[in-house]
């Protein structure tokens, strides 16, 4: 297995065990590939739920630019909801998992088809 496959398996495990959802492996793979090389960088691979600039990056670069959503309070509440589901006490919130859950939340799977 490649390093990316190992990471996808780790993300799927997080979705199952920490978020209580069965991942759509095809979508998870596409979201992971969409994250690009950031998944291999320890700092960039995770999302800090307490860092406002980090949350703004998730909102602007992913939700607005990638998924094509309009900026508004519902984006902030969706991010908060996803981070709550992932578990606030969980230190490593993987970017690919957060993006996957946000994609599912807004039913924007078509972006990756």
SULCOR-V530025 format. One record per residue. N is the residue number from 0. RES is the residue in three letters. SS is DSSP state (A for helix, B for strand, O for the rest). Layout:
BEGIN
<<N RES SS> <N RES SS>>
END
This chain:
BEGIN
<<0 UNK O> <1 UNK O> <2 UNK A> <3 UNK A> <4 UNK A> <5 UNK A> <6 UNK A> <7 UNK A> <8 UNK A> <9 UNK A> <10 UNK A> <11 UNK A> <12 UNK A> <13 UNK A> <14 UNK A> <15 UNK A> <16 UNK A> <17 UNK O> <18 UNK O> <19 UNK O> <20 UNK O> <21 UNK O> <22 UNK O> <23 UNK O> <24 UNK A> <25 UNK A> <26 UNK A> <27 UNK A> <28 UNK A> <29 UNK A> <30 UNK A> <31 UNK A> <32 UNK A> <33 UNK A> <34 UNK O> <35 UNK A> <36 UNK A> <37 UNK A> <38 UNK A> <39 UNK A> <40 UNK O> <41 UNK O> <42 UNK O> <43 UNK O> <44 UNK O> <45 UNK B> <46 UNK O> <47 UNK O> <48 UNK O> <49 UNK O> <50 UNK O> <51 UNK A> <52 UNK A> <53 UNK A> <54 UNK A> <55 UNK A> <56 UNK A> <57 UNK A> <58 UNK A> <59 UNK A> <60 UNK A> <61 UNK A> <62 UNK A> <63 UNK A> <64 UNK A> <65 UNK A> <66 UNK O> <67 UNK O> <68 UNK O> <69 UNK O> <70 UNK O> <71 UNK O> <72 UNK A> <73 UNK A> <74 UNK A> <75 UNK A> <76 UNK A> <77 UNK A> <78 UNK A> <79 UNK A> <80 UNK A> <81 UNK A> <82 UNK A> <83 UNK A> <84 UNK A> <85 UNK A> <86 UNK O> <87 UNK O> <88 UNK O> <89 UNK O> <90 UNK O> <91 UNK O> <92 UNK O> <93 UNK B> <94 UNK A> <95 UNK A> <96 UNK A> <97 UNK A> <98 UNK A> <99 UNK A> <100 UNK A> <101 UNK A> <102 UNK A> <103 UNK A> <104 UNK A> <105 UNK O> <106 UNK O> <107 UNK O> <108 UNK A> <109 UNK A> <110 UNK A> <111 UNK A> <112 UNK O>>
END
